[in-house]
Amino acid sequence: MDVLQEITALREQLRYHNEKYYNEDAPEIEDYEYDMLQRRLRELERAHPEYASSDSPTQRVGGKASEKFATVHHAYPLESLQDVFSFDELGEFFDRVEQAVGQAEYVVEYKIDGLSVALEYENGVFVRGATRGDGVDGEDVTHNLETIADIPKRLTDAPPRLIVRGEVYMRRSVFNALNAEQELHEKPLLANPRNAAAGSLRQKDSRVAAERKLSIFCFNIQNADELPLQSHADALDYLKKLGFAVSPRYPRYRTRDEVRREIEHMGDTRGELDFDIDGAVIKVDSFAQRAELGSTAKFPRWAAAYKYPPEVKETLLKDILISVGRTGVLTPNAVLEPVRLAGTTVSRATLHNRDFIAKLDVRVGDTVRVRKAGEIIPEIIEVVPAKRPKNAQPYVFPQVCPVCGAPVYDDADEAAIRCTSAECPAQLLRNLMHFASRDAMDIDGCGEAVLQALVEADLVHSAADLYDLTVENVLTLDRKKEKSANNLISSISDSKSRDLSRLLFAFGIRHVGQKAGKVLSDHFGSLDAILAAPVEEMTEIRDIGQTTAESIAAWREQEQSQRLIERLRHAGVNFSGAKTAQSDRFAGMTFVLTGTLTQFTRQEATAIIERLGGKASGSVSKKTSYVVAGEAAGSKLTKAEQLGVPVLTETEFLTLTQETE
C-alpha cells in the first residue's frame, strides 16, 4: 500500500469510528486504538504535506449536530485538545510554549471521560445548553441539561452573559446501579459510563436523562475575555463561587517535574475516583500568555492532554468462579494473583461467557495478560502459552447452578448458560417481579421497590411466600401505612383466583409466554393435567413445539418447581383454566389484523377470534384465512392481495362473527 492509499484508508477508518463514537455513542474500538490511528494519520500528513486536506479527521472535531435536535452555533468554538502519549511528547509541548512566551505556570486537571457541552446564561439565568458537535455547531439539549442537579439554573451576582464549558459524565456508582437494573429487567447492559452519559443526554425524552442521574464538571469560561479574570485558576475559583461543580483538583505548577509528578499521581489514584478519566489536561494558566500562543484550526496551542496508555500486565489465573446474575445467567470470573493495574489492585477479572473462554482456551493455572477495558472492568486479553502448566485442563461449565443446585440450560442463541430454577436466590427479585406483573398474576402494589423491601426484610424467599404475608408483616417495611398494607394483602388474595393461563405465564417457564399459557390452559383445563401430560401429547397441540414441551417437562421435574406448586396449592391459588374458546367455528383458521381499527381494539378482535376457536397472527402467509383491514392498512394488506388471501373490512368481520354466534 502506497502512502496516499494508507492516508485515504486511515481517513475512512477514522470517519467511521468518529460516527460510532460521537454521534451514535456506540464505539467499536478502545480509545487507545483510535488514538493510534489518529496519530499514524497525523504523522503521514506531516511527512507528506502534498496530501493535506482541510476535511481530514486530524483537522476537525469528530462529532456533528444530529438532526434530532435544533442546531446551536457556538459563539466561542469548543476546541479539541492535542493528545500526547509520553513524557517526551509532553516535553515538546513545554518547549513550544516556553519558546513562544517564556516561563509559564501550568494548571493540571483530570481529563473527564464524558460528553462536552456549553452552558449559556443571560443575567444569571440558564437559557441554553448544547453539545460540542463539530466544535462550531452543536445540538440544543437544554431540556436534558436542566435535569442535571450539578448545573445551577440561576446564578447570584453573575455577569450579563456567561458561557461555561463542562463535561457531562455518569458516576461509576450510578452506572453500576443502572446496569444492575438493566439486568433485572432483561435489557441490554450499557457498555461504559461515557456511552451511558452521552446516550442519555441525547434523548428526546428528558425523563431518560433525569432517571440517569448525570453529573457535570465545568472547566472553562468561554467568554472569559469579557470578565476581569487573569488566569485559568482564577476562572475555576470564580465558577466554584457561582455554584458550579469544578474539577476536584486543579493545582498550579511552574516546573516540568512538578507537572509530571501530578500526572503520575492522578494516574496512580484514578481507580479510587467515582468517575472515569482517560488522562490529565495540562493548561497554561495565564490568559495573556494563552492569547499570545493562540490556536491551530483544531487545537489551542496552550493546552495538551496526556493520555494514559492502557496498562497490560501478566499474572496467574488461580481459579474460575461462577456468579449467577439476576436473570439466571452463569458468568465466569477469573480469580487472579493480585496485580497493580491502572491505579488499583486487581484480583478478579471477567471471563464474559463460555464462548470467550473457548476462544482464548483459558485454563486454571495459566499465566494471562490482563488490562482494564475502558479503565473500568479488568479483563483477560490473552493467555501466555509458553507458561502453561502441563497438567492444565480445559474449563468445563458446571451442569447445575452453583447457588441453588438446579439444572442449567444451555442457551445457544446467547452463548449463555442459565439456571432453570424458579426459586434460585440469585434471581429471586426478577422472578418475583415477573410473577406479580400485570400480564401474570397482576398483584397491584407489588412493584420492584416493595418486592425488594420484602426480600431484604427476609419475608419472601419464593413466590409462594407472598401468600403467607400478613398486614402486620407488611407494616414492618419502611414507610408502609396500614391502608397500603391492607391493599397489598387484598391484592395478593385476589390473585389466587387468576386463570390458569396467567399462572403458567407467571411461573416463568422458558418458552412459555402469554400465548402458550392460554393454549395449554384451554387444552388441558388444569395444572395437574399439564403436569401429567407426556411431551408427545403437548407437541401435538397447535402452537406448542418440541422445545416448549421439553422445557415444561424439565421445569416440572425440578424439586423447586414441585415445592412451589404444592405451596401454591396449599395457599388456595386457582389451578383451573377457563376455556377461552367457546365455539369451534373458527377452528384451524388464522386471522391477521392490520391498519387502524375503529369499531374495536386489536385486543377485542383477538379475544373474539380466540373465543370462536381461531388464531390471531402478526404476519401474512399462504396459510392465513383472512386479513381484517382497518384504515391506512399497509404492507400486510399488500401481501394479502399478492397471495390472494381474502380481505375483510371491520364490518364484514363483525358480520362473520355474528353469523356464527
C-alpha positions, 0 to 999 in steps of 0.5 A: 500500500502506497502512502496516499492509499494508507492516508485515504484508508486511515481517513475512512477508518477514522470517519467511521469510528468518529460516527460510532463514537460521537454521534451514535455513542456506540464505539467499536474500538478502545480509545487507545486504538483510535488514538493510534490511528489518529496519530499514524494519520497525523504523522503521514500528513506531516511527512507528506504535506502534498496530501493535506486536506482541510476535511481530514479527521486530524483537522476537525472535531469528530462529532456533528449536530444530529438532526434530532435536535435544533442546531446551536452555533457556538459563539466561542468554538469548543476546541479539541485538545492535542493528545500526547502519549509520553513524557517526551511528547509532553516535553515538546509541548513545554518547549513550544510554549516556553519558546513562544512566551517564556516561563509559564505556570501550568494548571493540571486537571483530570481529563473527564471521560464524558460528553462536552457541552456549553452552558449559556446564561443571560443575567444569571439565568440558564437559557441554553445548553448544547453539545460540542458537535463539530466544535462550531455547531452543536445540538440544543439539549437544554431540556436534558441539561436542566435535569442535571442537579450539578448545573445551577439554573440561576446564578447570584451576582453573575455577569450579563452573559456567561458561557461555561464549558463542562463535561457531562459524565455518569458516576461509576456508582450510578452506572453500576446501579443502572446496569444492575437494573438493566439486568433485572429487567432483561435489557441490554447492559450499557457498555461504559459510563461515557456511552451511558452519559452521552446516550442519555443526554441525547434523548428526546425524552428528558425523563431518560436523562433525569432517571440517569442521574448525570453529573457535570464538571465545568472547566472553562469560561468561554467568554472569559475575555469579557470578565476581569479574570487573569488566569485559568485558576482564577476562572475555576475559583470564580465558577466554584463561587457561582455554584458550579461543580469544578474539577476536584483538583486543579493545582498550579505548577511552574516546573516540568517535574512538578507537572509530571509528578501530578500526572503520575499521581492522578494516574496512580489514584484514578481507580479510587475516583467515582468517575472515569478519566482517560488522562490529565489536561495540562493548561497554561494558566495565564490568559495573556500568555494563552492569547499570545500562543493562540490556536491551530484550526483544531487545537489551542496551542496552550493546552495538551492532554496526556493520555494514559496508555492502557496498562497490560500486565501478566499474572496467574489465573488461580481459579474460575468462579461462577456468579449467577446474575439476576436473570439466571445467567452463569458468568465466569470470573477469573480469580487472579494473583493480585496485580497493580493495574491502572491505579488499583489492585486487581484480583478478579477479572471477567471471563464474559461467557463460555464462548470467550473462554473457548476462544482464548482456551483459558485454563486454571493455572495459566499465566494471562495478560490482563488490562482494564477495558475502558479503565473500568472492568479488568479483563483477560486479553490473552493467555501466555502459552509458553507458561502453561502448566502441563497438567492444565485442563480445559474449563468445563461449565458446571451442569447445575447452578452453583447457588441453588443446585438446579439444572442449567440450560444451555442457551445457544442463541446467547452463548449463555448458560442459565439456571432453570430454577424458579426459586434460585436466590440469585434471581429471586427479585426478577422472578418475583417481579415477573410473577406479580406483573400485570400480564401474570398474576397482576398483584397491584402494589407489588412493584420492584421497590416493595418486592425488594423491601420484602426480600431484604426484610427476609419475608419472601424467599419464593413466590409462594411466600407472598401468600403467607404475608400478613398486614402486620408483616407488611407494616414492618417495611419502611414507610408502609401505612396500614391502608397500603398494607391492607391493599397489598394483602387484598391484592395478593388474595385476589390473585389466587383466583387468576386463570390458569393461563396467567399462572403458567405465564407467571411461573416463568417457564422458558418458552412459555409466554402469554400465548402458550399459557392460554393454549395449554390452559384451554387444552388441558383445563388444569395444572395437574393435567399439564403436569401429567401430560407426556411431551408427545401429547403437548407437541401435538397441540397447535402452537406448542413445539418440541422445545416448549414441551421439553422445557415444561417437562424439565421445569416440572421435574425440578424439586423447586418447581414441585415445592412451589406448586404444592405451596401454591396449592396449599395457599388456595391459588386457582389451578383451573383454566377457563376455556377461552374458546367457546365455539369451534367455528373458527377452528384451524383458521388464522386471522391477521389484523392490520391498519387502524381499527375503529369499531374495536381494539386489536385486543377485542378482535383477538379475544373474539377470534380466540373465543370462536376457536381461531388464531390471531397472527402478526404476519401474512402467509399462504396459510392465513384465512383472512386479513381484517383491514382497518384504515391506512392498512399497509404492507400486510394488506399488500401481501394479502392481495399478492397471495390472494388471501381474502380481505375483510373490512371491520364490518364484514368481520363483525358480520362473520362473527355474528353469523356464527354466534 
